[in-house]
């Protein structure tokens, strides 16, 4: 019975992972559409977007601990 329970847990985990992938795709599609609309309407430029993305990426990759 333990093997069945473990196998079912694995099946449920794989199903949840598939759901997360679908959700991620839909979120990224929405974000991409919003970005393209903002650029088309000249509310932001690609250069501004790229600059801000690089800035945020730098913040996320920087170590939270100061180097001594």
N, C-alpha and C positions, 0 to 999 in steps of 0.2 A: 504494500500500500504506500510506503514511503517513496518508492520509485515513481509511482503514478503521480503523487503529490508534487514531487520535484519536476517531473516532466510537464505537468500542467502549469507550474510556476514559470518554467522556461517558455512555454507557449504564450502565456499571458505577457511575459516580459517582451518577447519578440513582437507581439501585437501592439503593445504600448510604444515600442520603438518605431514601428511603422507609422503609428498615429502621429508621433512627434515629427517624423520626417515630412509627412503631409502638411502638418501645421506650419512647420518651418518654411516649406515651399510657398504656402499661401501668404505668410507674413512677408517673405522676401519679395514676392510678386507685388504686393500692395505697396511696400516701401519703394520699390523700383518705379512703379507707376506714379507715385506721388513725386518722386524726384524728377522724373521726366516732365511731369506737368509743371512743376515749379520752374524748371529750365525753359520749357516752351513759352511760359507766360513771362519770362525774363524777370522772375522774382529773385532768382539766384543764378549764378553762372557755374559752369562745370569747374572752373578754376577755384571758385570759392568753396564749392563742395569738396573738391580734392584737397584743398588746403585744410579745411575743417576736419576731414577724415584723417589726414596725416597727423594733425594736432591731437585728436582723440586717440589715435593709435599710439602715439608717443606716450600719452598719459597712461594708457592701459598696459604698455609694455615696460614702463619704467618701474624699477624696484621700489616698493613702498618703504624700504629701509635704507637710510643714508649710508653711503660707503665711507668708512673712516680712513 
